[in-house]
Amino acid sequence: MTTALKLQVHGIFDPATWTVTYVVYEKEGTECAIIDSVLDYDPKSGRTRTSSADKVIEFVKQKNLQVAWILETHAHADHLTAAPYLKQKLGGRTAIGDHITTVQKVFKGIFNLEQTFTTDGKQFDYLLKEDEAFSIGALSGHTLFVPGHTPACVAYQIGDAVFVGDTMFMPDVGTARCDFPGGDAKTLYKSAKKILSLPSETRLFMCHDYPPNDRPVVFETTVAEQRAKNIHMHDGISEAQFVDMRTKRDATLEMPVLILPAVQVNIRAGEMPPKDENGVAYLKIPVNAL
C-alpha cells in the first residue's frame, strides 16, 4: 500500500554504533513512527544511557508528533533497542516482523534463557506479517519480508520510501553479512532483488552507514542508484557470484562488539532479563558458542 501524501523522514545518526534511527511522519502535529532506535550501552562497564534516544524524544516533541509505532526491522546484533524507554516517554506500540519467533527459538537455546522466556513474540505489542498494511495517521505502509541477514528481517515501505534495515547499505558499502545463526546468502540475494525490483525512483533509507574513504555519513539512496552502483548487488551480478563473494567476505569478519548483549536484549523487545534476587539484571556471555 502506498500513499500520495508527502512523507517526512528525519534521520538521527548514532556514531557509536553507526546506526540511523528514523522518525517518519506526514507533517508537524501528526502521528509518527520511530524505526530502529538505539539505547547507548557501554560493554566495558555494562551501563546504559539514553543520549541517542533522548535526541529522538526531543525531535518528536519539537514537531508535536504523536507516536503510533516503534518499529524494528530485525533483532539487531550491533546495538540495543531503546523501544521500552521510548514507549514509556512517548507512547506507541512496539512491533517487529512475525518471524522474530524463529530468532527467539534459536537464541533461547544459545543463551540457555530462563524457562519463562517465551518464543511466541509476545514481548512485542504487535507482530507484522509479510505484506501486512499499517497506518501512521494518514500515511499508509506495509511490511516487506527480506530475510538473509537474519531469518526474520523486514523492511518497511511507507509512501515512496523503504526502510531497508540491514539488507543493503549505501552503494559503496554493499550488503549485510549472512553468517549469523539463521543467515543465508542465497536468501539475502533474493531479498535484495525484491527491493531492487521496486520503481527506480523509490527512496531507500539505510539502517547503518560505514563510510569508506572518509566520505561524510549518508543514509539515503534510490533503487536506481543501488542497481547502478552497489558494489555487491549492481545489475548483472548473478546469485552464484553474490553467494561466493558474501561467503568469502563473511569468513573474514569479526563478530560485532555488542552482539552478545544486543541480541539477548533485542529478542525481548528491548527489556533486560529478569532481575536476580539481589535486584540486578544480568546478561549472559556464552563461551565458545558462536
Backbone hydrogen bonds in HBPLUS format (Angstrom, degrees):
<---DONOR---> <-ACCEPTOR-->    atom                        ^
c    i                          cat <-CA-CA->   ^        H-A-AA   ^      H-
h    n   atom  resd res      DA  || num        DHA   H-A  angle D-A-AA Bond
n    s   type  num  typ     dist DA aas  dist angle  dist       angle   num
A0008-GLN N   A0025-TYR O   2.71 MM  17  5.22 162.8  1.74 174.6 178.7     1
A0025-TYR N   A0008-GLN O   3.02 MM  17  5.22 161.9  2.06 145.2 150.5     2
A0010-HIS N   A0023-VAL O   2.96 MM  13  5.17 163.0  1.99 149.1 154.5     3
A0023-VAL N   A0010-HIS O   2.90 MM  13  5.17 154.0  1.97 144.4 153.1     4
A0012-ILE N   A0021-THR O   2.79 MM   9  5.14 156.5  1.85 151.7 159.7     5
A0021-THR N   A0012-ILE O   2.96 MM   9  5.14 168.9  1.97 143.2 143.5     6
A0014-ASP N   A0019-THR O   2.71 MM   5  5.19 164.6  1.74 162.5 167.6     7
A0017-THR N   A0014-ASP O   3.32 MM   3  5.89 139.0  2.50 112.7 121.1     8
A0018-TRP N   A0014-ASP O   2.82 MM   4  5.53 120.3  2.18 148.7 166.5     9
A0209-ASP N   A0018-TRP O   3.20 MM 191  5.80 144.2  2.34 142.6 152.3    10
A0020-VAL N   A0207-CYS O   2.72 MM 187  5.20 157.0  1.77 146.7 146.3    11
A0022-TYR N   A0035-ILE O   3.07 MM  13  5.07 162.2  2.11 142.0 146.8    12
A0035-ILE N   A0022-TYR O   2.85 MM  13  5.07 158.7  1.89 144.9 151.6    13
A0024-VAL N   A0033-ALA O   2.89 MM   9  5.21 164.4  1.91 153.9 159.2    14
A0033-ALA N   A0024-VAL O   2.95 MM   9  5.21 147.2  2.06 140.8 151.4    15
A0030-THR N   A0027-LYS O   3.20 MM   3  5.87 145.5  2.32 148.5 145.9    16
A0029-GLY N   A0063-LYS O   2.92 MM  34  6.21 142.6  2.06 165.7 171.1    17
A0066-GLN N   A0030-THR O   3.05 MM  36  6.22 155.2  2.11 133.3 139.6    18
A0032-CYS N   A0066-GLN O   2.79 MM  34  5.93 139.7  1.96 148.1 148.2    19
A0068-ALA N   A0032-CYS O   2.82 MM  36  5.72 171.9  1.82 161.9 164.3    20
A0034-ILE N   A0069-TRP O   2.92 MM  35  6.28 158.4  1.97 146.4 151.9    21
A0071-LEU N   A0034-ILE O   2.69 MM  37  6.00 148.9  1.78 163.9 172.8    22
A0036-ASP N   A0071-LEU O   2.93 MM  35  6.27 164.6  1.95 160.3 162.7    23
A0039-LEU N   A0080-LEU O   2.72 MM  41  5.25 157.2  1.77 145.4 145.3    24
A0040-ASP N   A0049-ARG O   3.12 MM   9  4.93 124.9  2.44 141.1 145.4    25
A0049-ARG N   A0040-ASP O   2.91 MM   9  4.93 152.4  1.99 130.1 135.1    26
A0042-ASP N   A0047-ARG O   2.92 MM   5  5.46 167.8  1.94 163.3 167.5    27
A0046-GLY N   A0042-ASP O   2.70 MM   4  5.42 147.6  1.80 159.5 170.3    28
A0054-ASP N   A0050-THR O   2.79 MM   4  5.86 150.1  1.88 154.3 163.1    29
A0055-LYS N   A0052-SER O   3.17 MM   3  5.41 134.5  2.38 101.1 112.6    30
A0056-VAL N   A0053-ALA O   3.03 MM   3  5.10 121.5  2.39  96.7 111.4    31
A0057-ILE N   A0053-ALA O   2.99 MM   4  6.37 160.5  2.03 152.5 157.6    32
A0058-GLU N   A0054-ASP O   2.89 MM   4  6.05 159.1  1.93 144.3 149.9    33
A0059-PHE N   A0055-LYS O   3.10 MM   4  6.30 156.6  2.16 141.4 146.8    34
A0060-VAL N   A0056-VAL O   2.93 MM   4  6.19 167.9  1.95 158.9 162.1    35
A0061-LYS N   A0057-ILE O   2.97 MM   4  6.16 163.8  2.00 154.6 158.6    36
A0062-GLN N   A0058-GLU O   2.92 MM   4  6.01 153.0  1.99 142.9 151.3    37
A0063-LYS N   A0059-PHE O   3.01 MM   4  6.22 153.1  2.09 152.6 158.0    38
A0065-LEU N   A0060-VAL O   2.94 MM   5  5.22 174.5  1.94 157.0 157.7    39
A0064-ASN N   A0061-LYS O   3.06 MM   3  4.80 155.4  2.13  97.6 104.9    40
A0093-ARG N   A0068-ALA O   3.11 MM  25  6.29 159.6  2.16 124.5 127.4    41
A0070-ILE N   A0093-ARG O   2.75 MM  23  5.79 153.4  1.82 150.0 145.7    42
A0095-ALA N   A0070-ILE O   3.06 MM  25  6.30 148.2  2.17 149.2 147.7    43
A0072-GLU N   A0095-ALA O   3.02 MM  23  6.38 141.5  2.17 152.2 164.0    44
A0154-VAL N   A0073-THR O   2.91 MM  81  5.09 156.7  1.96 150.0 156.5    45
A0086-LEU N   A0082-ALA O   2.98 MM   4  6.18 166.1  2.00 163.9 168.5    46
A0087-LYS N   A0083-ALA O   2.87 MM   4  6.00 160.3  1.91 156.2 161.9    47
A0088-GLN N   A0084-PRO O   2.97 MM   4  6.13 154.4  2.04 143.8 150.6    48
A0089-LYS N   A0085-TYR O   3.05 MM   4  6.28 152.7  2.13 146.2 153.3    49
A0090-LEU N   A0086-LEU O   2.72 MM   4  5.65 154.0  1.79 152.7 159.8    50
A0091-GLY N   A0087-LYS O   2.80 MM   4  4.36 144.1  1.93 117.2 125.5    51
A0126-TYR N   A0094-THR O   3.03 MM  32  6.36 132.4  2.26 150.2 163.0    52
A0128-LEU N   A0096-ILE O   2.86 MM  32  5.95 161.6  1.89 145.1 150.6    53
A0100-ILE N   A0097-GLY O   3.13 MM   3  6.03 154.8  2.20 126.5 128.8    54
A0098-ASP N   A0128-LEU O   2.90 MM  30  5.37 148.0  2.01 144.2 139.1    55
A0102-THR N   A0099-HIS O   2.99 MM   3  5.57 142.2  2.14 114.4 122.8    56
A0104-GLN N   A0100-ILE O   2.89 MM   4  6.18 158.7  1.93 155.0 161.6    57
A0105-LYS N   A0101-THR O   3.02 MM   4  6.22 155.3  2.08 144.2 149.7    58
A0106-VAL N   A0102-THR O   3.21 MM   4  6.50 160.6  2.25 147.4 151.8    59
A0107-PHE N   A0103-VAL O   3.02 MM   4  6.22 175.1  2.02 159.1 160.1    60
A0108-LYS N   A0104-GLN O   2.81 MM   4  5.79 139.6  1.98 144.5 154.6    61
A0110-ILE N   A0106-VAL O   3.15 MM   4  6.49 158.7  2.20 142.7 149.0    62
A0111-PHE N   A0107-PHE O   2.96 MM   4  5.84 166.3  1.98 142.3 145.8    63
A0112-ASN N   A0108-LYS O   2.90 MM   4  5.51 109.2  2.42 124.7 140.4    64
A0113-LEU N   A0108-LYS O   3.05 MM   5  5.14 152.5  2.12 138.3 146.9    65
A0112-ASN N   A0109-GLY O   3.20 MM   3  4.82 144.1  2.33  91.4 102.0    66
A0117-PHE N   A0114-GLU O   2.96 MM   3  5.60 164.8  1.98 119.8 124.9    67
A0124-PHE N   A0121-GLY O   3.10 MM   3  5.99 167.7  2.11 126.7 129.6    68
A0132-GLU N   A0129-LYS O   3.03 MM   3  5.25 156.9  2.08 132.1 129.0    69
A0131-ASP N   A0143-THR O   2.98 MM  12  4.81 135.1  2.19 121.2 130.9    70
A0143-THR N   A0132-GLU O   3.11 MM  11  5.61 144.7  2.24 138.1 146.9    71
A0134-PHE N   A0141-GLY O   2.90 MM   7  5.42 154.7  1.97 139.2 141.2    72
A0141-GLY N   A0134-PHE O   2.91 MM   7  5.42 160.1  1.95 165.8 165.3    73
A0136-ILE N   A0139-LEU O   2.89 MM   3  4.97 160.8  1.93 135.1 140.6    74
A0139-LEU N   A0136-ILE O   3.02 MM   3  4.97 155.3  2.09 127.8 123.2    75
A0142-HIS N   A0157-GLN O   2.91 MM  15  5.47 146.1  2.03 144.3 155.3    76
A0157-GLN N   A0142-HIS O   2.95 MM  15  5.47 165.1  1.97 173.6 170.0    77
A0144-LEU N   A0155-ALA O   2.83 MM  11  5.01 157.5  1.88 149.3 149.2    78
A0155-ALA N   A0144-LEU O   2.81 MM  11  5.01 153.1  1.88 143.6 152.7    79
A0146-VAL N   A0153-CYS O   2.96 MM   7  5.36 150.7  2.05 131.6 138.5    80
A0148-GLY N   A0150-THR O   2.91 MM   2  5.10 153.1  1.98 128.5 136.3    81
A0184-ASP N   A0148-GLY O   2.80 MM  36  4.78 154.9  1.86 130.9 138.1    82
A0156-TYR N   A0163-PHE O   3.11 MM   7  5.13 153.1  2.19 129.7 136.4    83
A0163-PHE N   A0156-TYR O   2.87 MM   7  5.13 160.1  1.91 140.5 145.6    84
A0158-ILE N   A0161-ALA O   2.81 MM   3  5.39 152.3  1.89 154.1 163.0    85
A0161-ALA N   A0158-ILE O   3.06 MM   3  5.39 160.8  2.10 126.8 131.6    86
A0203-ARG N   A0160-ASP O   2.86 MM  43  6.10 156.7  1.92 170.4 166.4    87
A0162-VAL N   A0203-ARG O   2.80 MM  41  6.23 145.5  1.92 155.3 166.6    88
A0205-PHE N   A0162-VAL O   2.85 MM  43  6.13 165.9  1.87 163.3 164.8    89
A0164-VAL N   A0205-PHE O   3.09 MM  41  6.16 144.6  2.22 151.9 162.5    90
A0167-THR N   A0164-VAL O   3.34 MM   3  5.95 159.3  2.39 138.2 137.2    91
A0207-CYS N   A0165-GLY O   3.32 MM  42  4.79 143.5  2.46 144.6 134.6    92
A0169-PHE N   A0174-GLY O   2.94 MM   5  5.29 165.8  1.96 142.0 137.3    93
A0173-VAL N   A0170-MET O   2.82 MM   3  5.37 164.4  1.84 127.5 131.6    94
A0174-GLY N   A0170-MET O   3.04 MM   4  6.25 160.9  2.08 163.2 168.9    95
A0231-ILE N   A0171-PRO O   2.94 MM  60  5.99 159.2  1.99 159.9 155.0    96
A0183-GLY N   A0180-PHE O   2.84 MM   3  5.30 162.7  1.87 143.5 143.5    97
A0188-LEU N   A0184-ASP O   2.99 MM   4  6.28 153.1  2.06 147.1 155.2    98
A0189-TYR N   A0185-ALA O   2.97 MM   4  6.20 156.5  2.03 150.3 155.8    99
A0190-LYS N   A0186-LYS O   3.23 MM   4  6.55 158.9  2.27 146.0 150.3   100
A0191-SER N   A0187-THR O   2.96 MM   4  6.25 154.0  2.03 148.3 156.1   101
A0192-ALA N   A0188-LEU O   2.82 MM   4  6.05 162.3  1.85 157.3 161.3   102
A0193-LYS N   A0189-TYR O   2.97 MM   4  6.19 156.2  2.03 146.6 153.5   103
A0194-LYS N   A0190-LYS O   2.98 MM   4  6.25 143.1  2.12 140.0 149.8   104
A0195-ILE N   A0191-SER O   3.16 MM   4  6.55 156.2  2.22 148.7 153.5   105
A0196-LEU N   A0192-ALA O   2.87 MM   4  6.14 158.5  1.92 150.3 157.2   106
A0197-SER N   A0193-LYS O   2.93 MM   4  6.00 112.1  2.40 137.5 151.7   107
A0197-SER N   A0194-LYS O   3.32 MM   3  5.25 153.6  2.39  96.4 104.1   108
A0198-LEU N   A0195-ILE O   3.23 MM   3  5.77 165.9  2.25 114.7 118.2   109
A0202-THR N   A0199-PRO O   2.95 MM   3  5.56 166.9  1.97 124.2 128.4   110
A0224-ALA N   A0200-SER O   2.99 MM  24  4.53 150.9  2.07 139.0 129.8   111
A0223-VAL N   A0202-THR O   3.10 MM  21  5.70 142.7  2.25 150.0 160.5   112
A0204-LEU N   A0221-THR O   2.82 MM  17  5.19 173.5  1.82 134.2 136.0   113
A0221-THR N   A0204-LEU O   2.91 MM  17  5.19 157.5  1.96 149.4 156.6   114
A0206-MET N   A0219-PHE O   2.96 MM  13  5.15 160.1  2.00 142.7 149.3   115
A0215-ARG N   A0212-PRO O   3.19 MM   3  6.22 167.5  2.20 130.5 132.7   116
A0226-GLN N   A0222-THR O   3.01 MM   4  6.26 162.0  2.05 152.2 157.1   117
A0227-ARG N   A0223-VAL O   2.91 MM   4  6.11 165.2  1.93 156.6 160.5   118
A0228-ALA N   A0224-ALA O   3.06 MM   4  6.22 143.2  2.20 142.8 152.5   119
A0229-LYS N   A0225-GLU O   2.86 MM   4  5.85 152.7  1.93 150.1 157.3   120
A0230-ASN N   A0226-GLN O   2.94 MM   4  4.81 158.6  1.98 130.4 133.6   121
A0235-ASP N   A0227-ARG O   2.80 MM   8  5.26 165.3  1.82 147.0 145.7   122
A0234-HIS N   A0230-ASN O   3.07 MM   4  4.84 120.0  2.45 147.6 136.9   123
A0237-ILE N   A0234-HIS O   3.19 MM   3  6.12 157.8  2.24 151.0 152.1   124
A0242-PHE N   A0238-SER O   2.96 MM   4  6.19 162.4  1.99 152.4 157.5   125
A0243-VAL N   A0239-GLU O   2.88 MM   4  6.07 171.0  1.88 158.4 160.4   126
A0244-ASP N   A0240-ALA O   3.03 MM   4  6.12 161.6  2.06 146.1 151.3   127
A0245-MET N   A0241-GLN O   3.00 MM   4  6.18 165.1  2.02 149.3 153.4   128
A0246-ARG N   A0242-PHE O   2.78 MM   4  5.94 172.9  1.78 162.0 164.2   129
A0247-THR N   A0243-VAL O   2.92 MM   4  5.88 163.2  1.94 147.5 152.2   130
A0248-LYS N   A0244-ASP O   3.14 MM   4  6.23 166.0  2.16 146.5 150.5   131
A0249-ARG N   A0245-MET O   2.90 MM   4  6.03 161.4  1.94 152.1 158.1   132
A0250-ASP N   A0246-ARG O   2.86 MM   4  5.90 164.5  1.88 148.5 153.3   133
A0251-ALA N   A0247-THR O   3.26 MM   4  6.37 146.4  2.39 139.9 147.4   134
A0252-THR N   A0249-ARG O   2.96 MM   3  5.49 156.5  2.01 114.2 121.8   135
A0253-LEU N   A0250-ASP O   3.16 MM   3  5.27 159.0  2.20 107.0 113.3   136
A0259-ILE N   A0256-PRO O   3.27 MM   3  5.35 174.5  2.28 112.4 113.6   137
A0262-ALA N   A0258-LEU O   2.76 MM   4  5.57 159.2  1.80 162.1 169.3   138
A0263-VAL N   A0259-ILE O   3.05 MM   4  5.82 170.4  2.06 143.4 146.5   139
A0265-VAL N   A0261-PRO O   3.23 MM   4  6.31 138.8  2.41 143.8 154.0   140
A0265-VAL N   A0262-ALA O   3.22 MM   3  5.32 132.1  2.46  98.9 111.6   141
A0266-ASN N   A0262-ALA O   2.75 MM   4  5.85 166.8  1.77 160.7 165.3   142
A0267-ILE N   A0263-VAL O   3.01 MM   4  6.04 154.5  2.07 153.4 156.4   143
A0268-ARG N   A0265-VAL O   2.97 MM   3  5.28 149.8  2.06 106.9 116.7   144
A0270-GLY N   A0265-VAL O   3.01 MM   5  5.09 149.0  2.11 139.9 138.7   145
A0269-ALA N   A0266-ASN O   3.10 MM   3  5.01 150.5  2.19 110.6 109.8   146
A0271-GLU N   A0268-ARG O   3.35 MM   3  5.39 170.2  2.36 106.6 108.8   147
A0276-ASP N   A0280-VAL O   2.89 MM   4  5.59 170.1  1.90 143.3 139.9   148
A0279-GLY N   A0276-ASP O   2.88 MM   3  5.45 161.8  1.91 123.7 126.1   149
